[in-house]
Amino acid sequence: MTVGASNQPAPGVSKSVLASRLVKGTVAAAGALLVALTSVSVASREAPAPGAEAVVALAALPPQARQTHALILAGGPFPYPHKDGSVFVNRERVLPLHPRGYYREYTVRTPGVSHRGARRIVCGGQPPNRPETCYYTADHYASFSRIVQ
């Protein structure tokens, strides 16, 4: 409340108008709170539990990711030969810890994007065309889902 402000309505504004505005504001705030709580509830259902690993079926991936996965198993050729197959360091430690050189990253093309985009498949194990495990990220390494057959 500002200093010197009066509790009286402004001239020409009735108490019923003020009450109506208060109710509308309260309803809007309650609606916003409900939306926020629902969003948290939905996000918590979709995210894996702490310590749990997110998984995605290969068949459920976008077609470009399935194509990249097939190229990995075939040993290429890759759309970005100077980047695809390079060592992924796992700096953020989002993936299980392994020695440097265990993980390699591959670009998943994004339709309508002229650059590499954010989507990747990161695979671990040797040789690179027979990986032990692969992970998909659609958000440039912020989160991963282990690819399962």
C-alpha positions, -999 to +999 in steps of 0.1 A: +000+000+000+014+034-008+019+060+019-010+084+022-033+061+002-069+060+013-091+030+019-119+048+002-128+041-034-119+066-060-145+092-067-172+077-090-163+041-083-188+022-063-181-004-036-198-030-057-175-023-087-145-026-063-159-059-049-164-072-084-128-063-094-116-080-062-135-112-069-123-113-106-087-108-094-090-135-068-106-159-093-078-151-119-051-157-092-067-190-082-069-201-118-032-193-123-023-213-092-044-242-104-027-242-138+007-240-121-001-269-097-015-290-126+017-284-146+039-295-117+017-326-112+019-335-150+056-329-151+062-351-121+043-380-137+062-377-169+097-373-155+114-404-142+118-407-105+152-396-091+177-423-098+154-439-124+165-439-161+142-426-188+138-451-217+124-447-252+116-474-278+136-472-310+103-474-329+089-444-309+118-421-320+113-396-348+122-411-382+154-390-384+166-405-351+158-441-364+178-433-395+207-420-375+207-451-353+208-473-385+238-452-398+256-458-364+252-495-367+263-494-404+293-473-396+281-443-416+282-423-438+271-395-415+257-361-425+283-342-404+314-364-408+337-339-388+313-340-359+294-373-360+313-400-342+333-376-321+339-383-284+311-371-261+327-361-228+296-363-206+307-330-188+273-326-172+274-362-159+239-368-170+248-402-184+263-431-164+300-424-157+326-441-180+361-433-190+367-406-216+362-420-251+334-444-241+306-422-255+304-409-291+278-384-304+258-383-336+235-357-351+198-364-356+187-341-384+159-317-377+135-309-406+135-272-415+168-265-397+198-255-417+223-263-389+229-294-367+200-286-344+196-299-308+188-335-314+215-361-309+221-398-303+250-406-279+262-442-279+287-459-256+309-489-261+334-503-286+335-507-315+314-476-323+292-495-348+283-521-321+275-499-291+266-513-258+239-486-252+226-455-270+207-425-256+185-400-274+184-363-265+160-338-281+172-308-260+210-307-266+222-329-237+199-314-210+181-348-207+185-383-222+164-414-227+180-448-232+170-463-265+156-498-262+145-522-289 
